[in-house]
């Protein structure tokens, strides 16, 4: 959170959930990276390793989009941030399914991520009504 961002935003349930999702995604990514970073017997890398970076990148963008939507004065710009937030959430969901097809023990944690994303989507619906 930047220094000029109002402190009340960090108390929003949707903001807190976004931070939780980021922390969870980061932990899952580290676990997967350990399993997927080695080369295959033919010398190629596991392409699923890129999805681990994707979930971290997408989850780190959730909280700033919430802040941007909250601080935006004009409704058309506000809805652009909301649309971006929806897109990020949907991509996180898709990438969690892609990672589930990988050869890693970390895939047991992906249903937890999807469960948190479902809760986030519900918070998102409620939060949008307050904007």
C-alpha positions as CSV (number, residue, x, y, z in Angstrom):
1,X,0.0,0.0,0.0
2,X,1.5,3.4,-1.0
3,X,1.9,6.1,1.7
4,X,-0.8,8.4,0.2
5,X,-3.4,5.6,0.2
6,X,-6.1,6.1,2.9
7,X,-5.8,3.6,5.7
8,X,-9.5,2.6,5.6
9,X,-8.8,0.7,2.4
10,X,-6.7,-1.8,4.2
11,X,-9.7,-2.6,6.4
12,X,-12.0,-3.6,3.5
13,X,-12.8,-7.3,3.5
14,X,-12.1,-7.6,-0.2
15,X,-8.7,-6.0,0.2
16,X,-7.8,-8.3,3.1
17,X,-8.9,-11.3,1.0
18,X,-6.8,-10.1,-2.0
19,X,-3.8,-10.0,0.3
20,X,-4.6,-13.5,1.6
21,X,-4.8,-14.8,-2.0
22,X,-1.5,-13.2,-2.9
23,X,0.2,-14.8,0.1
24,X,-1.4,-18.2,-0.7
25,X,-0.4,-17.9,-4.4
26,X,3.1,-17.0,-3.5
27,X,3.4,-20.0,-1.2
28,X,2.0,-22.3,-3.8
29,X,4.3,-21.0,-6.4
30,X,7.4,-21.6,-4.2
31,X,6.2,-25.1,-3.6
32,X,5.7,-25.8,-7.3
33,X,8.9,-24.2,-8.3
34,X,10.8,-26.6,-6.1
35,X,9.1,-29.5,-7.9
36,X,9.1,-28.2,-11.4
37,X,12.4,-26.3,-11.7
38,X,14.4,-29.4,-12.6
39,X,15.0,-30.4,-16.3
40,X,13.2,-33.3,-17.8
41,X,15.3,-36.3,-18.9
42,X,15.4,-34.9,-22.5
43,X,16.8,-31.6,-21.2
44,X,13.7,-29.6,-21.6
45,X,11.9,-27.7,-18.9
46,X,8.5,-28.2,-17.6
47,X,6.2,-25.7,-19.2
48,X,3.9,-25.7,-16.2
49,X,6.5,-23.7,-14.2
50,X,5.3,-20.6,-16.1
51,X,1.8,-20.9,-14.6
52,X,3.3,-20.5,-11.1
53,X,4.7,-17.1,-12.0
54,X,1.4,-16.2,-13.6
55,X,-0.6,-16.9,-10.4
56,X,1.8,-14.7,-8.4
57,X,1.7,-11.9,-11.0
58,X,-2.1,-12.0,-11.2
59,X,-2.6,-12.2,-7.4
60,X,-0.2,-9.3,-6.7
61,X,-2.3,-7.1,-9.0
62,X,-5.6,-7.7,-7.2
63,X,-5.1,-5.3,-4.3
64,X,-3.9,-2.4,-6.4
65,X,-6.9,-2.7,-8.7
66,X,-9.2,-2.6,-5.6
67,X,-7.4,0.6,-4.4
68,X,-7.6,2.2,-7.8
69,X,-11.3,1.5,-8.1
70,X,-12.0,2.8,-4.6
71,X,-10.0,6.0,-5.3
72,X,-11.3,6.7,-8.8
73,X,-13.7,9.5,-9.1
74,X,-15.3,8.8,-12.4
75,X,-17.5,5.8,-12.8
76,X,-16.3,4.8,-16.3
77,X,-12.8,4.5,-15.0
78,X,-13.9,2.8,-11.8
79,X,-15.6,0.1,-13.9
80,X,-12.4,-0.4,-15.9
81,X,-10.7,-1.3,-12.7
82,X,-13.5,-3.6,-11.7
83,X,-13.4,-5.3,-15.1
84,X,-9.6,-5.8,-14.7
85,X,-10.2,-7.3,-11.3
86,X,-12.7,-9.7,-12.7
87,X,-10.3,-10.7,-15.5
88,X,-7.5,-11.3,-13.0
89,X,-9.7,-13.4,-10.8
90,X,-10.8,-15.5,-13.8
91,X,-7.2,-16.0,-15.0
92,X,-6.2,-17.1,-11.5
93,X,-8.9,-19.6,-11.6
94,X,-7.9,-20.9,-15.0
95,X,-4.2,-21.1,-14.1
96,X,-5.0,-23.0,-11.0
97,X,-6.6,-25.7,-13.2
98,X,-3.6,-25.7,-15.5
99,X,-1.3,-26.2,-12.6
100,X,-3.4,-29.1,-11.4
101,X,-2.3,-31.0,-14.5
102,X,1.3,-30.7,-13.6
103,X,3.5,-33.4,-11.9
104,X,3.8,-31.8,-8.5
105,X,2.7,-32.6,-5.0
106,X,1.7,-28.9,-4.7
107,X,-1.5,-29.5,-6.7
108,X,-3.2,-30.6,-3.4
109,X,-3.1,-26.9,-2.4
110,X,-4.9,-25.6,-5.5
111,X,-8.4,-26.5,-4.3
112,X,-7.7,-24.2,-1.3
113,X,-6.7,-21.4,-3.7
114,X,-9.9,-21.9,-5.8
115,X,-12.0,-21.9,-2.6
116,X,-10.4,-18.6,-1.6
117,X,-11.1,-17.3,-5.1
118,X,-14.8,-18.2,-4.7
119,X,-15.0,-16.3,-1.5
120,X,-13.2,-13.4,-3.2
121,X,-15.7,-13.4,-6.1
122,X,-18.6,-13.2,-3.5
123,X,-16.9,-10.3,-1.7
124,X,-16.4,-8.7,-5.1
125,X,-20.1,-8.8,-5.9
126,X,-20.9,-7.2,-2.5
127,X,-18.2,-4.6,-2.8
128,X,-19.3,-3.5,-6.3
129,X,-22.6,-2.6,-4.9
130,X,-20.9,-0.1,-2.5
131,X,-19.0,1.7,-5.2
